[in-house]
Amino acid sequence: MRKENTMKRAIAIVVAGIALAGCCPSMCGKCCGPAPDATAVSPDGRNEIRLWSWPLSYEVLRDGKPVVAKSAIGMVVNGRSLREGAAIKRVVRKSVKGAIATPVYKKETADVSREEAFADFGSWGVRLAARNDGVAYRFETSLPGKIRIDSERAQFTVPCGEAKCSLNYGFRYGCEETVPTSCRASAIETGKDAKRQYVYLPFVYSVGGTSVAVTESDVKDYPIWNLRREGSPLRGVAFEAEFAAWPKKTVNNSGEEYSPAAKRQRHWNVKEFAKHLVETDGTRTFPWRTFILADAPSKFCEADIVYALAEGMHDGFNGFGWVKPGKVAWDWWNAWDCKGQEEGCTTAGYERFIDFAAKTGVEYVIFDEGWSEKLDIWKFNPKVDVPHLIKYAAKKGVGIILWMSWAQVYGDEERVASHFAKLGAKGFKVDFMDRGDAQVERFLWKFADECAKNRMVLDYHGAHRPTGMSRAYPNVLNYEGVHGLECTKWYKQDYDFMDNDVKAFFLRLTAGPMDYTPGAMDNYPIGGYPKPDLKSPYRTGNTYVSPGSVGTRCRQMAMMVLYEAPLQMLCDAPTKYEKNMECFSFMAATPVVWADTKGLGGCPDSYAAVARRASYGSWYAAAMTNADARDFTLDTSFLGDGEWKAEIFRDAPESDVKATACVHETRTVKAGGKMSFHMARGGGFVVKFTR
């Protein structure tokens, strides 16, 4: 009997190998090898995900053609591989239909319709989901007590080495230190010994006429999913999962090991990792491995799959109707109105920011690093009367958001949220997590819950990309996870911001809201950005105290529409905005949540264009280009019918060399008509349509 089982397994492996080594899926839709054990097909019939029990693997198809080649998956729990001896006991099918209202989102409703198939292996299973905007799979377990997840295999395979890919190389497990690039799948290089350590999701590629964005949803009590290139795949270009293990030992910036009494500084750095990912509940669902599928990359922005598959809204918080998205007058980027921290981070300085916000209708002012004494949130900077300022702002209808390093909060979440809510603060900007392990995930969820109890909003800056948490906690309004505008403060013309900004729309923004912090008023042409003081580039250089942006003024304005951000930082100084009120007033009045979103064109290597509808009926359209000048024809079919007034900000003829130059004009347009725009190098445009 043992010999017979061994022979059967050997035959199965050979057959699976033949299937994996089959024809190029971009050329042929026929599949070789054994039939799948479970499948799920989207309501429109175009998208399909298949599962095989031995070897445990999946495949993704669109219109019958594989767009993710057969890839191995698995999980090791308490030292035992779930794949060993696994046999499907039954396949349970389920249909989910309809849409849900969204309190804070890029649409007023999100489509949750999908077809599911659950492959039940007994004490665990794999759930497949197929939607019109993509497919996904995840593991589920029903084991007693606590379990230890030793590892997860979440392989992913691009079917063809010639597939054009756009990606961010990562150097740590999860923040803005990423490098965007485009190349063939076969040219991607990662690994522990490589300079580029991993591929940071979302990862985008095109194959066989289909555009694919790889990301994840519903990450909770688990590390985030990154990818590293596998050395020798049987077919296509394979990637293995790269997960951060559980932090066994963490230390502060002085090297002191974490304890409740340890000194709170800027980081909790991982000094030593355990050999497992997480110890967690035995009965639970695991993150969705998600694949957005579209006919063009411009349609990624319309996909709901990350939000729709995420955990539903938590009860007990009055439906989150108290959550107030909005704009934020930000102090740190512009060095406290270009005065520097010593002169500008004062009670009088913040009164100036509050007065400006109240006068211009900006909902919030942020107190960034400096309001507390030496990163101790329990001691105020003697120059900043925080209780007075919170009351001063409240009388003027402005909310105060407090910045803090996560090391100040971790392990003390309940006390922090309760104390500062009683003081009158409206929320927090939490920074410097800079990690993607399960310990950080637990913090993100716990603090979101404590803030919800106290009716406070959150901006998770210094954090990885979103994974759908804002559906469960709509008070979590924004996330960083991008090489944003803050990096211009130390910019030495060593980074292609034009390429970065366009790619961010198709890559990072596909996962959810993005704290890029646009709105610069000092705009410099490509190659013309001032050099920082090389003797002290991070503190006393002119671009640290008075930074700007690369590209045109209209590019910065277009970002207000292009970049979804329910808590949108207006990065520049009140002094500069007061000199540019024509542009600022338009930006300040641009919505931060939307009733609908439509992709209008572009790709990661050229330009991005989008249309978004406001809740009150007006439409906004915006576009930006990379370092190439570009002509763009805007088809206004999204307007429906009738005549509309179009308020336009577009690049001027001289914007290539004078980046602050723009043309502000008004036209009458008929829905369905065409509008022509010329975008300068690093340029853009934005239009507001009103009936």
C-alpha positions in Angstrom: 0.0 0.0 0.0 2.9 2.4 0.9 4.5 1.7 -2.5 1.2 2.3 -4.3 0.7 5.7 -2.6 4.3 6.7 -3.4 3.7 5.8 -7.0 0.4 7.8 -7.2 2.1 10.8 -5.7 5.0 10.6 -8.1 2.6 10.4 -11.1 0.7 13.4 -9.7 3.9 15.4 -9.5 4.9 14.5 -13.0 1.4 15.4 -14.3 1.5 18.7 -12.4 4.9 19.5 -13.9 3.6 18.8 -17.4 0.7 21.2 -16.7 3.0 23.9 -15.3 5.3 23.6 -18.4 2.5 24.0 -20.9 2.1 26.5 -23.7 2.4 30.2 -23.4 -1.0 31.5 -22.0 -0.7 34.7 -23.9 -0.9 32.7 -27.1 -3.3 30.0 -26.1 -6.3 29.7 -23.8 -6.3 25.9 -23.6 -5.2 24.4 -20.3 -3.2 21.2 -19.9 -3.2 18.6 -17.1 -5.9 17.5 -14.7 -9.1 19.4 -14.2 -9.2 21.8 -11.2 -10.8 20.7 -8.0 -12.6 24.0 -7.4 -13.4 27.0 -9.5 -15.1 30.4 -9.2 -16.3 32.4 -12.1 -17.2 36.1 -12.0 -20.9 37.2 -12.5 -20.0 38.5 -16.0 -18.2 35.3 -16.9 -14.9 36.9 -17.8 -12.8 36.2 -14.7 -12.0 32.8 -13.3 -9.8 31.4 -10.5 -9.0 27.7 -10.3 -7.7 25.5 -7.5 -5.9 22.1 -7.5 -5.6 20.1 -4.3 -2.4 18.3 -5.3 -0.1 20.0 -5.6 -2.0 22.7 -3.8 -2.0 25.5 -6.4 -4.1 28.1 -8.2 -4.5 29.7 -11.6 -6.2 32.9 -12.8 -7.9 33.3 -16.2 -9.6 36.2 -18.0 -11.7 35.5 -21.1 -10.4 31.9 -20.9 -6.7 32.9 -21.1 -4.3 32.4 -18.1 -3.1 35.7 -16.7 -1.6 34.2 -13.5 0.1 30.9 -14.4 -0.3 27.9 -12.1 1.3 28.8 -8.8 1.9 26.9 -5.6 0.3 27.9 -2.2 0.4 26.4 1.2 0.7 27.1 4.9 2.6 25.5 7.8 0.8 25.5 11.1 2.3 24.3 14.3 5.0 22.6 12.4 2.7 20.7 10.0 2.1 21.5 6.4 -1.6 21.8 5.5 -0.7 20.5 2.1 0.5 17.1 3.3 -2.1 14.4 2.7 -4.7 17.0 1.9 -7.9 16.0 0.2 -11.0 18.1 -0.5 -14.0 16.8 1.4 -16.5 19.1 -0.4 -16.8 22.3 -2.3 -19.3 24.8 -1.0 -20.5 27.5 -3.4 -21.9 30.9 -2.5 -23.2 34.0 -4.3 -22.9 37.5 -2.9 -24.9 40.2 -4.7 -25.5 43.9 -4.4 -23.7 47.0 -3.2 -23.1 48.7 0.1 -23.1 52.3 1.1 -19.7 53.8 1.8 -19.3 56.6 4.3 -15.7 57.5 3.2 -14.7 56.2 -0.2 -14.0 57.0 -3.9 -17.6 56.0 -4.7 -20.9 56.4 -2.8 -21.5 52.7 -3.1 -19.1 49.7 -3.5 -20.1 46.7 -5.5 -19.7 43.5 -3.3 -21.1 41.0 -5.9 -19.0 37.9 -6.4 -19.1 34.1 -6.8 -17.3 32.1 -4.2 -16.2 28.5 -3.9 -14.8 27.1 -0.6 -12.6 24.0 -0.9 -13.2 22.4 2.5 -10.2 20.2 3.6 -11.8 19.6 7.1 -10.1 21.7 9.7 -9.0 24.2 7.0 -9.8 25.3 3.5 -9.2 27.7 0.7 -11.8 30.2 -0.4 -12.0 31.4 -4.0 -13.7 34.7 -5.0 -14.4 35.9 -8.5 -15.7 39.3 -9.2 -16.1 41.4 -12.3 -13.1 43.5 -11.3 -10.8 40.6 -10.3 -10.4 37.4 -8.3 -8.8 36.4 -5.0 -8.1 33.5 -2.7 -7.4 33.0 1.0 -6.9 30.4 3.6 -9.3 29.7 6.4 -8.8 27.5 9.5 -11.1 26.1 12.1 -8.6 24.8 14.7 -9.0 24.9 18.5 -7.3 27.4 20.7 -4.3 29.3 19.5 -2.1 28.3 16.6 1.4 29.2 15.3 1.7 30.1 11.6 5.2 29.1 10.8 5.1 30.1 7.1 2.8 30.7 4.2 3.6 29.9 0.6 1.9 32.4 -1.6 3.6 32.0 -4.9 2.6 34.1 -7.9 3.7 33.6 -11.5 3.6 36.0 -14.4 2.8 33.7 -17.4 5.2 35.2 -19.8 8.8 36.5 -19.3 8.2 39.3 -21.9 5.2 40.7 -20.0 5.6 44.4 -19.3 5.7 45.1 -15.6 5.6 48.2 -13.4 6.6 47.8 -9.8 8.2 49.3 -6.7 11.4 47.7 -5.4 11.4 47.8 -1.6 14.2 48.0 0.9 12.2 47.6 4.1 8.9 45.9 5.0 6.6 48.6 4.2 6.9 52.4 3.9 8.0 55.1 1.4 11.5 53.8 0.7 10.6 52.3 -2.6 12.0 52.7 -6.1 9.5 52.5 -9.1 10.6 50.9 -12.4 9.2 49.3 -15.5 10.8 46.3 -17.2 10.1 42.8 -18.6 9.1 40.2 -16.0 12.2 38.3 -16.8 14.4 41.3 -15.9 13.1 41.6 -12.3 15.8 40.9 -9.7 15.2 40.6 -6.0 16.5 38.6 -3.1 18.2 38.8 0.3 21.6 39.2 -1.4 20.4 41.5 -4.1 20.5 45.3 -3.8 16.7 45.3 -4.4 15.3 43.2 -1.7 11.7 42.6 -2.7 8.8 43.7 -4.9 6.5 45.9 -2.9 2.8 45.5 -3.8 0.8 46.5 -5.7 2.6 45.0 -8.7 1.2 45.7 -12.1 1.7 44.0 -15.5 0.0 43.3 -18.8 -0.3 40.0 -20.6 -2.5 38.8 -23.4 -4.5 42.1 -23.5 -5.3 42.0 -19.8 -3.9 44.4 -17.2 -3.3 42.8 -13.8 -2.7 44.5 -10.4 -1.5 42.1 -7.6 -2.3 43.3 -4.1 -4.1 42.0 -1.0 -7.1 42.7 1.2 -8.2 42.1 4.8 -4.8 41.9 6.5 -5.3 41.6 10.2 -3.1 40.0 12.8 -0.7 39.0 10.0 2.3 40.4 8.1 1.8 42.1 4.7 2.6 40.3 1.5 5.7 41.2 -0.5 7.3 39.2 -3.4 10.8 38.1 -4.3 11.9 36.6 -7.6 12.2 32.8 -7.7 15.3 31.5 -9.4 14.1 28.9 -11.9 10.4 28.6 -12.5 9.0 25.9 -14.7 7.0 28.4 -16.7 6.8 32.1 -16.9 8.4 34.2 -14.1 7.6 33.1 -10.6 7.7 35.0 -7.3 7.7 33.6 -3.8 6.1 35.4 -0.8 8.3 37.5 1.4 6.7 37.9 4.8 8.3 39.6 7.9 8.6 37.1 10.7 7.3 37.9 14.2 9.6 40.4 16.0 11.2 38.4 18.8 13.2 41.4 20.2 12.6 45.1 19.5 14.6 48.1 20.7 14.3 51.8 20.7 16.6 54.2 18.9 19.0 54.0 21.9 19.1 50.2 21.7 17.0 49.7 24.9 14.8 46.6 24.6 11.0 47.2 24.6 9.1 47.1 27.8 6.2 49.1 29.2 8.8 51.2 31.1 11.3 51.6 28.2 12.0 55.1 26.9 9.6 56.0 24.1 11.6 57.5 21.1 10.9 57.4 17.4 11.0 53.7 16.5 10.7 50.2 17.8 13.3 48.6 15.6 13.4 44.8 15.2 16.6 43.4 16.6 15.8 39.8 16.3 13.0 37.8 14.5 11.3 34.7 15.6 11.0 31.7 13.3 7.3 32.0 12.8 5.0 34.7 11.4 2.4 35.0 14.1 0.6 33.1 16.9 -3.0 33.7 16.4 -6.6 32.3 16.8 -7.0 28.8 15.4 -10.4 29.7 13.9 -10.0 32.6 11.6 -9.8 33.8 8.0 -6.4 34.9 6.5 -5.7 37.8 4.1 -7.1 37.7 0.6 -4.4 37.4 -2.2 -6.0 39.7 -4.7 -5.7 40.1 -8.4 -7.4 43.1 -10.1 -8.2 42.4 -13.7 -9.0 45.0 -16.3 -8.9 45.7 -20.0 -6.6 48.7 -19.4 -4.6 49.9 -16.4 -6.6 53.1 -16.4 -9.5 51.0 -15.1 -7.7 49.9 -11.9 -9.0 53.1 -10.2 -12.6 51.9 -10.6 -12.0 48.5 -8.9 -13.7 47.9 -5.6 -12.2 44.5 -4.8 -9.9 45.5 -2.0 -12.7 47.4 -0.2 -15.4 44.8 -1.0 -13.4 41.8 0.3 -12.3 43.5 3.5 -13.8 43.1 6.9 -17.2 44.9 7.3 -17.8 48.0 9.3 -17.5 47.4 13.0 -20.6 48.0 15.1 -21.1 50.2 18.1 -19.7 53.4 16.7 -23.0 55.0 15.6 -22.3 54.0 12.0 -19.3 56.3 11.9 -21.5 59.1 10.9 -19.3 61.4 13.1 -16.3 60.9 10.8 -15.4 64.1 9.1 -13.0 63.9 6.1 -11.4 67.0 5.0 -8.3 69.1 4.1 -5.5 69.8 6.5 -3.3 72.9 6.9 0.1 71.2 7.4 3.1 72.8 9.3 6.1 70.5 9.0 6.7 70.4 5.2 6.7 74.2 4.9 8.8 74.5 8.1 6.1 76.3 10.1 5.3 78.9 7.5 8.9 78.9 6.3 10.2 80.1 9.6 11.8 76.9 10.8 10.8 75.0 13.9 12.5 77.2 16.4 10.7 80.3 15.3 7.5 78.9 13.9 6.5 76.1 16.2 4.9 78.4 18.8 1.5 79.3 20.1 1.4 82.4 17.9 2.5 80.4 14.9 -0.2 77.9 15.3 -2.8 80.6 15.9 -1.8 81.9 12.4 -2.4 78.4 10.9 -5.7 78.1 12.6 -6.9 81.6 11.5 -5.8 80.7 7.9 -7.8 77.4 8.0 -10.9 79.1 9.4 -10.8 81.9 6.8 -10.4 79.5 3.9 -12.7 76.6 4.9 -9.9 74.1 5.7 -11.3 71.6 8.2 -8.1 70.7 10.2 -4.7 72.0 11.3 -2.1 69.4 12.1 0.5 69.9 14.9 3.4 67.9 13.5 6.6 67.0 15.4 7.5 69.8 17.8 4.3 70.3 19.8 5.5 67.9 22.4 8.8 68.0 24.3 11.4 65.7 22.8 8.9 63.2 21.4 7.3 62.8 24.8 3.6 63.2 24.1 2.9 63.6 27.8 4.9 66.8 28.0 4.1 69.9 25.9 6.7 72.0 24.2 6.8 75.1 26.5 6.4 77.3 23.4 3.2 75.6 22.3 0.1 75.9 24.5 -1.7 72.9 23.2 -4.9 73.1 25.4 -5.4 76.8 24.5 -4.9 76.1 20.8 -7.3 73.2 20.7 -10.0 75.5 22.3 -9.0 78.4 20.1 -9.4 76.2 17.0 -12.8 74.8 18.2 -14.3 78.2 18.5 -13.3 78.8 14.8 -14.7 75.5 13.6 -11.2 74.0 13.0 -10.2 70.6 14.3 -6.7 69.8 15.6 -4.8 66.6 14.6 -1.8 65.6 16.6 1.3 64.0 15.1 3.1 61.3 17.1 5.6 58.5 16.5 4.0 55.1 16.9 6.6 54.3 19.6 4.8 56.9 21.8 1.6 55.0 21.5 2.3 51.3 21.2 1.2 49.4 24.2 -0.7 52.5 25.5 -3.3 52.9 22.9 -6.4 53.1 25.2 -4.9 55.8 27.4 -3.5 57.9 24.5 -6.9 58.0 22.6 -8.9 58.7 25.7 -6.6 61.4 27.1 -6.3 63.5 23.9 -10.0 63.1 23.0 -10.9 64.6 26.4 -8.4 67.4 25.6 -10.4 68.1 22.5 -8.1 66.8 19.7 -9.9 65.4 16.7 -7.4 62.8 15.6 -3.8 61.6 15.2 -1.2 61.4 12.5 0.9 58.3 13.5 4.3 58.0 12.0 7.4 55.8 11.7 5.9 52.3 11.9 8.2 51.5 8.9 7.4 47.8 9.2 4.9 45.3 7.9 5.0 42.5 10.5 2.0 41.1 12.5 3.0 43.1 15.6 2.5 46.3 13.7 -0.8 45.1 12.2 -2.1 44.4 15.7 -1.2 48.0 16.7 -2.9 49.5 13.6 -6.2 47.7 14.4 -6.1 48.2 18.1 -5.4 52.0 17.8 -8.1 52.3 15.1 -10.6 50.7 17.5 -9.6 52.9 20.5 -9.8 56.0 18.3 -13.2 55.0 17.1 -14.4 54.6 20.7 -13.3 58.2 21.2 -14.6 59.5 17.9 -11.1 60.4 16.6 -9.8 60.2 13.0 -6.5 58.7 12.0 -3.8 59.2 9.3 -1.4 56.2 9.3 1.7 58.0 8.0 4.9 56.0 7.9 2.8 53.0 7.2 2.6 50.5 4.4 -0.1 50.5 1.7 -3.8 50.1 2.9 -5.4 46.7 2.8 -9.0 47.6 3.3 -9.0 48.4 7.0 -11.0 51.6 6.3 -14.1 49.5 5.6 -14.0 48.2 9.1 -12.9 51.5 10.6 -13.9 54.5 8.3 -12.2 56.8 10.9 -8.9 55.6 9.4 -8.8 58.2 6.6 -5.4 57.9 5.0 -2.2 56.0 4.7 1.3 56.8 3.4 3.3 54.0 1.8 4.5 56.2 -1.0 7.5 58.2 -2.0 5.6 61.4 -1.5 6.2 65.2 -1.8 7.8 65.4 1.6 11.0 63.9 0.0 11.6 67.1 -2.0 12.9 68.7 1.2 16.1 66.8 0.7 15.9 66.2 -3.0 19.2 66.3 -4.9 17.8 65.6 -8.4 18.6 62.0 -7.8 15.0 60.7 -8.2 12.5 60.8 -11.1 9.5 62.4 -9.4 7.7 62.6 -12.8 7.8 58.9 -13.3 7.1 58.3 -9.6 4.0 60.4 -9.5 2.4 58.7 -12.6 3.3 55.2 -11.4 1.9 56.0 -8.0 -1.6 56.4 -9.5 -1.5 52.9 -11.1 0.4 51.1 -8.4 0.2 52.5 -4.9 -3.3 54.2 -5.3 -4.8 50.9 -6.5 -4.6 49.6 -2.9 -6.4 52.6 -1.5 -6.1 56.2 -0.2 -2.7 57.8 -0.4 -1.0 60.5 1.8 1.2 62.0 -0.9 0.7 65.6 0.5 0.4 67.7 -2.7 -0.2 71.4 -3.1 3.2 73.0 -3.5 3.2 76.6 -4.7 7.0 76.9 -5.5 7.1 74.8 -8.7 10.3 74.1 -10.6 10.9 72.8 -14.1 12.5 69.4 -14.6 16.2 69.8 -13.9 15.7 73.1 -12.2 15.1 72.2 -8.6 17.4 74.1 -6.2 20.2 72.1 -4.7 20.1 71.8 -0.9 22.9 73.0 1.3 25.4 70.1 1.0 27.0 70.9 4.3 23.7 70.4 6.1 21.1 69.2 3.5 18.6 67.9 6.0 18.2 70.9 8.4 19.5 74.2 7.1 19.3 73.9 3.4 16.9 76.3 1.6 14.7 73.5 0.4 14.3 72.2 3.9 12.8 75.5 5.1 11.2 76.5 1.9 10.7 73.4 -0.3 8.9 73.2 -3.6 7.9 70.6 -6.2 9.2 69.4 -9.5 6.8 69.9 -12.4 4.1 72.5 -13.1 1.7 74.2 -10.8 -1.2 72.5 -12.6 0.4 69.1 -11.9 0.1 69.9 -8.2 -3.5 71.0 -8.6 -4.4 67.9 -10.6 -3.2 65.7 -7.8 -6.1 66.9 -5.6 -8.4 65.0 -8.0 -6.0 62.2 -9.1 -4.9 61.1 -5.7 -7.7 59.7 -3.5 -7.1 61.1 0.1 -10.1 61.6 2.5 -7.6 63.4 4.7 -5.7 65.6 2.2 -2.7 67.5 3.5 -2.3 70.9 1.9 1.5 71.0 2.2 2.5 74.6 1.7 2.7 77.6 3.9 -0.2 80.0 4.5 2.1 82.8 3.4 2.6 81.2 0.0 -1.1 80.3 -0.4 -2.2 83.8 0.4 0.0 84.9 -2.6 -1.7 82.3 -4.8 -5.3 82.4 -3.7 -6.7 81.8 -7.2 -5.1 78.3 -7.3 -5.4 77.6 -3.5 -9.2 78.4 -3.4 -9.8 75.8 -6.1 -7.7 73.2 -4.3 -9.3 73.9 -1.0 -12.8 73.5 -2.4 -12.0 70.2 -4.2 -13.8 67.3 -2.5 -11.9 64.6 -0.7 -14.5 61.8 -1.0 -16.4 61.0 -4.1 -19.7 59.7 -5.4 -18.1 58.0 -8.5 -14.7 57.4 -10.1 -13.9 56.8 -13.8 -10.5 56.0 -15.3 -9.9 58.0 -18.5 -6.7 56.7 -19.8 -2.9 56.3 -19.4 -0.5 53.7 -18.2 2.3 53.6 -15.6 4.9 54.8 -18.2 3.2 57.8 -19.6 0.3 59.6 -18.0 -2.7 59.2 -15.7 -6.2 60.7 -16.2 -9.4 60.3 -14.1 -12.8 61.7 -13.6 -14.6 61.9 -10.3 -18.1 62.9 -9.4 -18.8 65.0 -6.2 -21.8 64.1 -4.0 -23.4 67.4 -5.0 -23.3 66.5 -8.8 -20.3 68.3 -10.1 -17.6 66.4 -11.9 -13.9 66.9 -11.8 -11.4 65.6 -14.4 -7.6 65.7 -14.1 -4.5 64.4 -15.7 -0.8 64.5 -15.4 2.1 63.4 -17.6 5.6 62.2 -16.9 8.7 64.0 -18.1 7.3 64.0 -21.7 5.1 66.8 -22.9 1.8 65.3 -24.1 -1.4 66.2 -25.9 -4.6 64.7 -24.4 -8.1 64.7 -25.7 -10.7 64.6 -22.9 -13.9 62.8 -23.8 -16.7 64.2 -21.6 -19.1 61.3 -22.1 -18.9 60.7 -18.3 -21.0 63.9 -17.9 -24.1 62.1 -19.2 -26.1 64.8 -21.0 -26.7 68.6 -21.2 -24.5 71.6 -21.1 -21.9 72.2 -18.4 -19.7 75.0 -17.2 -16.0 74.0 -17.2 -13.6 75.8 -14.9 -10.1 74.9 -16.1 -6.6 75.2 -14.8 -4.1 74.1 -17.5 -0.4 74.5 -18.3 0.6 77.7 -20.0 2.8 77.8 -23.2 5.8 78.7 -21.0 5.2 76.2 -18.2 8.1 74.0 -19.5 10.5 76.7 -18.3 8.3 78.7 -15.9 6.6 75.9 -13.9 4.4 78.2 -11.9 2.6 79.5 -15.0 -0.9 78.3 -15.6 -4.0 79.3 -17.5 -7.3 79.7 -15.6 -10.3 79.9 -17.9 -14.0 79.0 -18.1 -15.8 77.4 -21.0 -19.2 76.0 -21.8 -19.1 72.3 -22.9 -21.7 69.8 -24.0 -21.6 66.4 -22.5 -19.9 63.9 -24.9 -17.9 66.6 -26.5 -14.1 66.6 -26.8 -11.7 69.0 -25.0 -8.0 69.2 -26.1 -5.2 69.9 -23.6 -1.5 70.2 -23.9 0.5 69.1 -20.9 4.0 70.5 -20.5 6.9 68.3 -19.4 5.9 67.3 -15.9 2.6 69.0 -16.4 -1.1 68.4 -16.0 -4.6 70.0 -15.9 -7.7 69.9 -13.8 -11.3 70.8 -14.7 -14.4 71.3 -12.6 -17.7 70.7 -14.4 -20.9 72.3 -13.1 -24.3 72.2 -14.6 
